[in-house]
Amino acid sequence: MATNFNASDSRPLTMRTTETDAFRVLVGANRVGSFNTGIATWDGPADEWLLPQARAAGRSGGFTLFADDHWLVGGARVDIASRYEQTTQRVYTDLLAAAHGWNLARIWNYVPEINEAGPDGLEHYRAFSRGRSIAFEQHFGPDFASKVSSASAVGCPSDHLTVVFAATRAPTRHLENPLQVPAYHYPSTYGPRAPSFARATIVDGERRMLFISGTAAVRGHQTIAPGDTMGQLDCTLENLAEITRAADHVATAAQARHFKVYLRHPTDLHAVRTELTKRLLRSTDTVSYLHADICRDHLNVEIEVTLGDSPFARQSA
Ligand code: 3EB
């Protein structure tokens, strides 16, 4: 039988040899859901445990679901099979069907070889963004931008796309950062379809929560301090301060704060951690430093935050 090996088949993937420090998303009672991103954890917890009181709630399309009375969390881990746009569109069509009747609050995307180009020359992140956008448009119609939630999309050393979402019965409000062009309005120089996410989502439940999207050195729509990690960190911290202001009381009242810091280069860990410890972090915060490519290839650092005393227990197992 003839076998065709394309470029991505022959490229060795940097899979981790140990499972212990590959970052995993765990869901539900007894961690019944487990989604391994393959991402190396350099410091802090190597997992986040979502909805520890949830029960398994079956499957929908590619998603395994977990639920309690107020929240629905779903995870899918699918072979990307070098078809980024089609695979992403299918996964998001499944996601939006699974979350029907709930309010989307947060989506985490772990995208294999995120900065590599596909056979047609389109960067994988851009193909991913295209598939995601088409799925949103088909589900919500032309006004879909107002429906997108907070999110992150980073690289992962795997051949599987991992997508995890959290949706709620409570009302949600999606926020934008006044210093940044909404991602869904990025010009087409960044790809044929703009990324479908909001800068943050507030959940107005019994206990309020704030999900801040992956935040990087983007001002307007432009990349700031390309290739300069510490310059990018300054801009990222300003962006975080601004979106926190936009969310007002929710952020400042929060006791529990969970950070994930994605770094492209191992050599940046020490300086970034030192700076964040000095300028941002409290002793009660949970922080994981993770090795991941960022969706624009000149970006070296991205930070996401989840705030609120929540049913999301985010600590080491
Ligand atoms: C940016 O501001 C940086 O495509 O879901 C941050 C958060 C970024 C989410 C996504 C991308 C995404 O454009 C990248």
Boltz pocket constraint, residues with backbone or C-beta under 6 A from the ligand:
constraints:
  - pocket:
      binder: B
      contacts: [[A, 107], [A, 109], [A, 151], [A, 152], [A, 153], [A, 183], [A, 195], [A, 196], [A, 197], [A, 213], [A, 214], [A, 215], [A, 216], [A, 218], [A, 295], [A, 296]]
      max_distance: 6.0
